[in-house]
Amino acid sequence: MIKQMADYLLDFVDRYGYLYCERCGCNGSDPDNPLDPPHHIIYRSEARKHKNLHNKKNLILLCRNCHNWFHAKKNRRTYLVIERGLQKLFPNLPI
């Protein structure tokens, strides 16, 4: 796991006390729906080697179901892009 992703998890636990899906709130205890590693909101394939790719604002902790939900349609992340100010970190990407 990339250092920034590990730091994201440590900061998450420091802030909230435990890990949970930032979309649905589950804690990943269901073996059929575990928590996935931190997910990039702006995908690696869209911004390969971009200096802000691993910025904490561009990471989100999701369970497997929500991770799949996000990947089903890119427009589902629009509110996160706006909420986290990612258009400022990735100004040249069509978001």
Backbone bond lengths (Angstrom), bond angles and torsions (degrees), N, CA, C in turn:
res aa  C-N    CA-C-N  psi(-1)  N-CA   C-N-CA  omega(-1)  CA-C   N-CA-C  phi
1 M - - - 1.460 - - 1.527 108.18 -
2 I 1.289 116.12 140.26 1.455 122.47 179.30 1.524 109.26 -66.79
3 K 1.331 116.51 142.64 1.457 122.26 -176.40 1.530 112.54 -52.41
4 Q 1.325 117.65 -42.96 1.463 120.19 -179.26 1.523 111.89 -62.51
5 M 1.334 116.81 -33.69 1.461 120.22 178.24 1.533 110.16 -70.40
6 A 1.320 116.72 -41.57 1.464 120.18 177.44 1.528 109.81 -64.05
7 D 1.327 117.45 -41.15 1.464 121.26 177.12 1.522 111.21 -62.10
8 Y 1.344 116.77 -37.87 1.458 121.14 178.17 1.531 110.18 -59.54
9 L 1.333 116.28 -45.32 1.468 120.59 179.49 1.520 111.39 -63.87
10 L 1.327 117.32 -43.44 1.460 120.54 179.07 1.525 110.86 -62.75
11 D 1.329 117.28 -44.78 1.458 121.08 177.80 1.525 111.57 -63.15
12 F 1.333 116.29 -37.56 1.464 121.75 179.69 1.537 109.73 -61.38
13 V 1.331 115.87 -47.18 1.472 119.99 179.48 1.524 110.52 -65.82
14 D 1.325 117.42 -40.63 1.472 120.29 177.31 1.521 111.14 -59.62
15 R 1.325 116.18 -40.07 1.465 120.98 -176.46 1.527 112.74 -76.88
16 Y 1.355 117.39 -44.39 1.459 120.97 -171.25 1.528 114.90 -110.83
17 G 1.331 117.82 -13.30 1.457 121.29 176.90 1.515 115.06 92.84
18 Y 1.317 117.55 -17.24 1.470 121.46 178.76 1.523 108.58 -162.38
19 L 1.336 116.59 168.43 1.458 121.68 179.18 1.527 110.04 -93.17
20 Y 1.324 116.32 139.66 1.457 121.17 176.09 1.525 109.11 -155.18
21 C 1.311 116.85 160.68 1.452 122.81 178.51 1.533 108.71 -69.67
22 E 1.315 116.10 127.50 1.461 120.69 -178.22 1.527 113.01 -75.62
23 R 1.314 117.80 -7.00 1.467 120.14 176.66 1.521 111.58 -98.40
24 C 1.336 117.40 -53.00 1.472 119.58 -174.04 1.528 113.19 -106.62
25 G 1.326 117.59 -14.35 1.459 120.62 176.67 1.507 115.85 88.56
26 C 1.328 119.25 -2.43 1.472 119.72 -179.29 1.534 109.56 -68.59
27 N 1.322 115.40 156.09 1.466 119.72 -177.24 1.526 113.34 -97.48
28 G 1.311 117.49 4.39 1.456 120.78 177.07 1.511 114.66 79.05
29 S 1.335 117.92 12.56 1.465 120.23 -177.97 1.529 112.83 -75.21
30 D 1.328 117.27 -16.85 1.459 120.89 176.99 1.528 108.36 -75.99
31 P 1.342 118.40 118.68 1.464 120.08 -177.69 1.529 113.29 -60.97
32 D 1.330 117.89 -21.84 1.456 121.12 177.16 1.530 112.73 -84.86
33 N 1.331 116.49 -8.06 1.469 121.24 -179.21 1.531 110.19 -144.88
34 P 1.329 117.27 64.78 1.465 120.00 -179.29 1.526 111.51 -74.44
35 L 1.321 116.10 167.11 1.459 120.13 171.92 1.525 108.07 -74.95
36 D 1.302 115.63 134.93 1.460 121.17 175.87 1.528 108.62 -88.55
37 P 1.329 117.45 164.65 1.472 119.13 172.52 1.526 109.16 -58.77
38 P 1.323 118.52 160.49 1.459 119.68 179.24 1.529 111.68 -50.04
39 H 1.316 114.87 138.62 1.462 123.99 -174.70 1.528 109.16 -103.40
40 H 1.326 117.31 140.84 1.460 121.70 174.14 1.523 109.18 -81.03
41 I 1.313 116.88 130.66 1.458 120.80 176.44 1.527 109.17 -74.16
42 I 1.340 115.89 -50.82 1.463 120.90 168.02 1.518 104.04 -86.88
43 Y 1.307 116.68 112.86 1.463 121.74 -170.87 1.527 112.55 -64.41
44 R 1.323 114.88 151.18 1.467 120.83 175.91 1.524 111.11 -55.20
45 S 1.311 116.64 -38.94 1.466 120.04 -178.11 1.524 112.07 -65.43
46 E 1.320 117.70 -21.68 1.465 121.76 -179.98 1.523 112.62 -88.79
47 A 1.310 116.67 -25.61 1.465 120.20 -172.72 1.525 111.17 -139.47
48 R 1.302 115.89 44.21 1.459 120.85 -178.68 1.525 110.30 -52.49
49 K 1.322 115.92 128.44 1.466 124.39 178.37 1.525 113.90 66.65
50 H 1.329 118.60 12.81 1.466 121.53 176.57 1.527 108.11 -67.81
51 K 1.325 117.32 139.82 1.467 121.08 -176.19 1.529 113.06 -62.64
52 N 1.323 118.91 -23.69 1.467 121.87 -179.07 1.524 113.90 -103.33
53 L 1.313 117.27 8.86 1.462 120.03 -177.11 1.531 112.03 -55.30
54 H 1.322 117.33 -42.74 1.464 121.15 -176.90 1.535 112.98 -98.92
55 N 1.315 116.92 15.07 1.458 121.19 175.73 1.529 108.23 -59.56
56 K 1.324 117.02 140.95 1.471 120.66 -177.54 1.521 112.77 -58.66
57 K 1.321 117.63 -28.79 1.464 120.15 177.12 1.525 111.62 -66.55
58 N 1.330 116.65 -23.37 1.459 121.18 -178.19 1.529 112.28 -95.19
59 L 1.310 117.83 7.48 1.460 121.20 179.66 1.520 109.74 -113.80
60 I 1.320 115.32 148.43 1.460 121.52 178.14 1.526 108.07 -146.66
61 L 1.308 116.67 141.57 1.461 121.89 178.57 1.526 108.55 -94.10
62 L 1.332 115.51 122.24 1.460 121.05 -176.54 1.526 110.94 -132.47
63 C 1.319 115.65 150.92 1.463 120.13 169.62 1.524 107.64 -76.74
64 R 1.287 117.34 169.17 1.469 121.63 -178.20 1.522 111.71 -58.96
65 N 1.346 117.16 -43.29 1.467 119.89 -179.06 1.528 111.98 -62.57
66 C 1.320 116.58 -45.01 1.465 120.13 -179.25 1.526 111.11 -70.71
67 H 1.310 117.57 -33.96 1.462 121.60 175.84 1.533 109.21 -59.60
68 N 1.316 116.27 -47.00 1.466 120.67 178.05 1.530 111.41 -64.21
69 W 1.327 116.70 -38.42 1.456 121.86 178.28 1.527 110.41 -59.83
70 F 1.338 117.03 -45.41 1.462 120.87 179.55 1.524 111.52 -63.25
71 H 1.327 117.00 -40.34 1.454 119.93 -178.26 1.527 112.89 -72.55
72 A 1.311 117.31 -17.86 1.459 120.49 -178.12 1.531 111.89 -63.67
73 K 1.328 117.34 -35.38 1.469 121.87 179.26 1.521 109.16 -150.20
74 K 1.327 116.43 126.53 1.466 120.57 -178.69 1.522 112.67 -61.89
75 N 1.330 118.30 -31.34 1.463 119.74 -176.51 1.525 112.63 -67.01
76 R 1.314 117.45 -11.11 1.467 120.07 178.92 1.529 111.78 -71.67
77 R 1.305 117.64 -13.52 1.463 120.15 -178.17 1.526 111.97 -97.30
78 T 1.331 118.23 -2.53 1.459 121.14 -173.76 1.521 111.89 -54.10
79 Y 1.321 118.56 -44.39 1.461 120.15 -179.03 1.516 111.56 -62.53
80 L 1.342 117.90 -33.90 1.462 120.56 177.30 1.519 111.42 -69.42
81 V 1.317 117.15 -39.19 1.463 121.71 178.44 1.526 109.22 -59.29
82 I 1.321 116.24 -45.38 1.469 121.02 -179.61 1.523 110.56 -70.71
83 E 1.332 117.36 -49.25 1.462 122.59 -176.77 1.527 112.03 -58.63
84 R 1.320 116.93 -38.35 1.467 121.29 -176.11 1.525 113.47 -97.25
85 G 1.320 117.88 2.26 1.452 121.81 177.47 1.520 114.29 66.87
86 L 1.322 116.36 32.45 1.462 119.87 -176.05 1.523 113.22 -70.63
87 Q 1.332 117.52 -22.27 1.457 119.08 177.77 1.527 110.13 -63.78
88 K 1.331 118.05 -24.82 1.472 121.57 176.46 1.520 111.09 -77.45
89 L 1.332 117.01 -34.03 1.468 120.67 179.38 1.513 111.70 -78.55
90 F 1.330 117.36 -27.68 1.464 122.68 -177.53 1.537 108.84 -127.24
91 P 1.330 118.38 63.43 1.464 120.21 -172.59 1.521 115.61 -66.73
92 N 1.316 118.49 -21.83 1.459 120.41 -176.65 1.522 113.77 -95.67
93 L 1.320 116.60 2.99 1.465 119.50 -179.41 1.523 109.57 -98.06
94 P 1.321 116.75 138.55 1.473 118.75 173.81 1.523 109.02 -74.16
95 I 1.298 116.28 114.33 1.464 120.05 -174.28 1.523 109.32 -113.00
